[in-house]
Amino acid sequence: MALRRTGGSILTDNFLLTDNPFAAIDIYNVDAKHTYVPEVFGNHLNEFYEKFFILSLENERHRQVIGAVWSSHGGERWGKGFGKSMLMAEESKQINHDLGMSMLLKMKVEENDITANPVLAGYCTFDQSKGITSFPAVLLDAVAFILRSSCGSWNVHKELRARILSTLGNTGGYDGEAIYKPLLKYLRSFGGLNIQLSHHTLITFMNQLTGDDTDALVGFIRNEIGPRIKASQGFNFVHVFNAFARMAGIVYIAYFIDQIENFARFVRQIQQERDVKIIREAMCQTSPTADMCSFIFQMHVHAQQEIENWWQIEDLPSLTVDDPKNQARIVDIDGLEPKEAKILAERYLSEFRPEGKIPPTPLFPFSDEIIEAVRQASHGNPRDFLRKLGEILNNARVDMRKTIDLAYVEPLLGEEFSEEEKADDDSFDNPTR
């Protein structure tokens, strides 16, 4: 229980908040609870759906996209904090929850085509602390993300398994074995798929995949397949999962890959070259993956600099943000507009209102003018915008301010705000829409 002073709490009594909603704004963590506000992406959200799902699904064949979610910028800014990771991960969760039905409905796809085109989305990130330092390892972690994602009243793994079982008829109570045999036969039908199906780790994975224990399956992927096996054979497990999903009627999977610059940081040059060669062969040339899967990378200027040389050597599709030829496979997120900044602040504030307390306005204790001043000072960067609001609340509590006005806020924003109006056409700030 939070500490209470005898004189009352400015936060609760004056600002009508149970806590500082912006106190823990940090880098996105897929396993933590975050407030996701899709409205802040404006038209980019539909662009995300269009370029990474709809355009692919409109093709009878050749559905693969090698694309990127960017936050481009000038000067020395890194392009971080614009919500790319959250967009990729949270949208993947929502797509998996109903196999893309809500997304396709929003994009005005015909009803019959929605049910006939179930899709999945996976999110993964390079993470040295978890031993995820190679491309095969990171994509295998995306498989684990998909399998444990919520889907209807259960999870994706159980949904896919139920869909396959519905095509097999009576299994005599041996559901896992009944799925395993046709999966094995299906994998053998892909002539170019060079998988050692007798490898004991792969056999265990397939037994877990066709079984009904999702926790055991995800635990096996993350804790029992060693780093060496993941690095050398990780793509084989991904191919098996893609075949399993296809047997369940899934027609398309988008894999979203975060922190690609860490790949260059974590591994030696010789491993980079090996991994990138495997990427091209496994992603672009091997069925079933090449037929039904897209791969979308989180990008900013620093990330592009890190990967550019070996990306070009393997002749992978250009992800340069300012090349007009690439625009069909790139979403470039820019800064908050005034309306979007208000929506973002309102959503965070609404989650920390005391029960039964109704604020004078949804933005209270802030005003429209304060929100706009903070937006300008943060150059439209969502993470910086939220952090600044948190700093204002903390300072107001220390100063025992019962109200917050623009005159109080301006000094807290410092030179960033006072110089905003001096900016000229040579400014390197991230643009707002």
N, C-alpha and C positions, 0 to 999 in steps of 0.2 A: 504494500500500500504506500502511495506517495506521501511524503512528509507534508504536514500542514502547520502553518504558523498561527499563533493565537490571534494575530491581527488580520488573518485571512490571506488569500493568495491572489496576487495581481493577475496571474495567468488564468485562474479559474473565475475569479469574481469580476474582473474588469475586462479581460479579453475573451471570456467564455470558451476557454480551451482546457482540456484535461492534461495536455502535455504540449510540448513544442513539436508541431507536426513536421518540422524541417530539421530536427536535431540530428538525424542519422542519415542524411543524404550522402550516399557513397557510391562507389563503382558498383555496377550491377552484378548481382550474384544470383544465378539461376535457382539456387536451392533456398534462398531467403524470400520472405514475403515482401513484395513491393507494391506500391500504389501505381497501377498502370492506367494511364490516361491517353487512350489512342487518339483523342481529338487533337492533341498537340501536334500531331504529324500532318494535320490539314489534308490537302490533296495528295500528299505523298503516300498515305495509307492505301488509297485506291490504286495509285501507281505501283505500289508494292504488290498488290494482288494481281494487277494486270500483267506486269512484266515477268513475275516469277511463278504465276499459276495459270492465268487465263490464256495468255498467248501460247503457252506450251500445250494446254489441253485442247486448244482449237486445232492443233495439228494431229492428223491421224498417226503419223510417225514423226521421228526427229523431234522429240519433245524436250531434249536436253538443253538447258541454259547454263552457261558459265558466266555468272554475273556478280554484281557487287552492290552493297549498301554503303554509300559514301557520305562523308560530311566534308566537303571541299572548303577551302579557305585560302587566304593569302598570308603573306608575311611569315611570322614564326609560330603562328598558332598550330596546335597539333590536331585540331578538329575533334577533340574528345568531349564527352559530356552532352552530346546531342541526341542520345537515346537510341543509338543504332543497336546495341546489344539487347536492350529491353524490347525494342520493336521485333527483332528476329526471334527472341525466345518466347515472349508472351504471345505473339501471333501464332507461333508454332503450337503452343499449348492449346490455344483456342481452336485452331484448325483441327488438331487431333481429337478434341472433345466430341466433335460430330462429323469427323472425316471430311471436313471442308464444306459441309452443307450451308452453314450460315454465311460463310464467305462467298460461296457461289451464288447464293440467293441475293446477297447484297450487290453482287456484280451483274444482276439481272440475267442469269443463266436460266434457260427453260427448265421447268420442274423435272421433266423426264430425264434430261441430261444431268441434272444434279445427282439423282440417285444412281445413275449409270457411271458416274465418274468420282468415286471416293478417292480422296487424296490424304497424304500424311506429310508432316514436316518435322525435321529434326534440328536440334540446336546443339552445338558443341564448341568448346574453346580449348586452346592450348593451355595446359596448366602443369608446370613442372612439379609442383607439390604432389600431384596425383599421378605422375609418371606419364602424362599425356603430352609427349613431345614430338611425335611423328604423325604424318597424315593418316596412315592406317589406324593408329591409336585414337586420334581425335574423331574420326568418322565412326569407329566402333562405339565411342562414347555417345555419339548422336543416336545410334541404334538403341542404346540403353535408355536415353531420354525418351525416344518414341515409345518403346515398350511399356514404360511405367507411366506414361501420360494418361490423364483421365480421358475416358471415352464413354459417354453415356453414364450408366450406373456402375461401370467397372473400369478397366484400363484397356489400352490399345492391344496389348498382348492377348488378353482374354477375348477381345472382340474379333481379332484376326483368327484366332483358334476356333472360335464358334462359327465363323463364316466358312472356314474350310470344312469343319465337321458337318455342316449343313449340306454339303455337296457329296458326302461320303456314305450317307445312310447309316444303317445299324453297324456299330463297331464292336458289339459284344462286350462293352465295358473297357475295351483296350483303345481308348481314344488316342493316346500318344503314339502308340505303334501304328495305328491306322493313318495318322498324318505323316509319320516318319517315312514310310515306304514310298508314297507318291511324291514327297518332297525330294527324296533321294533320286527317284526316277526323273523328276523334272530337272534337277540340277545336271544330270547326265545328258539331258537333251541339248544343252548349250555346248556346241562343239568347241568354241573358243574359250570356254571357262576352264582354266587350268587349276583345278583344286584337288588337293590330296584328300579325298573323301574318307580315307582309312586312318587319317591322323587322329590320335586318341583325343586331343583337345577339341578338335572340330566335331568329333562324334559326340562328346559330352555336351558341347554347345547345342547341337541339333536335338539331342535328347531333352535338354532343358527347354529349348525353343518350342518343341512339340508337346511338352508337358504343360501342366496347369499351374505351376508355382512361379509366379512372376518375380517375387522377391528373390528366390533362389537363382533365377535366370540372370537378373540384373546384378546380383552379388557375384555370380560366376564371371560375368563380363568384366566387372570393375575390380574384383579382388583376386580372382584365381587364374585369369589369363595373364601370364607374366609379360613384362615389358618387351622381352626379346621376341616372344611369339606375336605380340601385338604389332611390333615394328615390321616383322618379316611376313606375317600372314594375316594381319588385321583386315585387309581388303577381302580376304576369302570369307570371313565371318559376315562382312557387310553384304557380299554377293548372296550368301545363303539367306540372310534376312530379307533382302530384296525379292528373292525368289519366293520365300514364304509369304510375303505381303502380296505378291502377284497372284499366288494361288488363292488368296483370300479375296481377290477381286480389286485390290488397290491398283489404280492405273498410273499413279504419279507420286513421287516423293521428292520434296525439296529439302536439301541439306544446307543449313546455314552455319558457316564456319567463322568463328570469332577469333580475334587476336592473332591473325596470321603472321604478324611481324615477330611474334614470339617463337615461331618455328625457326626463323633465321637466327634467333638469339640462342636457342636451346641446343641446337645440333651442329655437328661439324659439317664443313663444306661437302665432303664426300657423301655424307648421309643425305644432305639436302638434294644433291644431284640424283641420288638413287630414289629418294622419295618422290621427287617431282616426275621422274621418268615413270614410276609406278602409277602416279596420279593420272598422267595422260593415258597410259595404257588401260588402267582399271576404270577410270571415270568415262573416258571418251570412246574406248574401243571394245570393251567387254560387256556382253549381254549376261544377265538382264539389266545390269546397272545403266549401261549406256542408252538403253531403250526407254527407261522410265524415270531416271533421276536427274535432277539439276543440282548444281553446287554454287552457292552464293556466299561470297566472302565479305566480311566487314573490312572496310577500307578507309584510310585517310592518307595524307601525304607521306608520313613517316613509314607506314606499312607498305606503300607502293615502292618507296625507295629501297626497302629491305628485300622485296621479292622480285624486283623488276628484271634483274639480269637472268636469274634461272628460269623465270616465267617465260621470257622471250626465247631462251635457248630451246625449251621444249615446245615452242610454237603454240602455246596456249592462248586462247582469245584475249585480246587486249582489254584491260579494265581501266584504262586511262579515262578520267572523268570528263575532260574537256574535249574529247574527240567525238565529233557528231556521229560517227559511224557506230559508236558504242552505246548510244542512248537507249536502245531497245532492251539493254540488259543491265542498266545502271539506275539506281534510285539515289539521288543526291539530296540528303536532308539538310535543310538550312534552319535559320533561327526562328524563335517564337515571334508570331505576330501579336499585337496587343490583345486581341480576342482570345488567342490561345493561351497567353500568359494568365489571363483572368481565370479561364477554365481550369488550368493546372493548379493555381493557388486555391481556388474554391474547392476542388476535389480533395486536396490534402487537408485543408481546414475542416471540411465537413466530417472527416473521420475522427476528429478529436473534440467534438462538441459534447459538453456534459448532457446527460439525459434530461430532457424536459426544458432545456435552455434554447431559446430561439434568438440568434443574433440579429441585429438591425439590418445587416446586409450579409450576403454569403461571403464577402471578402473581409468582414470585420475580424480583427481590429484595423485592417488596412483599408485604404481608399483606392479608388481607381487611379488617382494621381500617383500614389505611392507605388502601386504595382507597375505602372508605366515607367516611373523613374528607375525602379529596380531592373526592369526588363532592358532598358537602355544601358544601364551600368554593366549589365552582364552580357551585353552584345547579343541578346537573344539566346544565349546558351542555357538550356533548361536546368542542367545540374548546378551551374553557377547562380542562376536565378533563385532556385530553391535554397541554396546555401545562404545567400544573402538575406533572404526572408528570415531564415532561422537565426542569423546573427542579429538582425534587428530586434526580434523578439527577446533574445537573451539579454541584449543591452538594455532594452526597455525595462526588463524585470530588475536588473541590477540598479538601474537609475530610479526605480520605483515610479515609473511613468504609468499613469492610469489611462492615458490616451496616447496614440501614436499619430503624428501629423507629418507632413512633408518637410517642414522646417527641422524637425528632429531627425528625420531619415537622411537628408542630404549630406550632412557631414560624415555619416557612417558609410556612405557610398564612395567617399573620397574623390580622388582626381578622375576616376573612371566616369563618374557622372558629370562633374563640372566641365570636363573636356568634351563631352559627347556632342554638344552643339557646335564645337569648333571643328569637328571632323569635316574634311573636304573630300573631293572625289578620289584622292589618293589613299583613302583609308583602307586598311587591310582587314577590317572587321568582317566577321562572317555575315553574309547578307540575310535579311529577313525577307519573307515572301511578300 
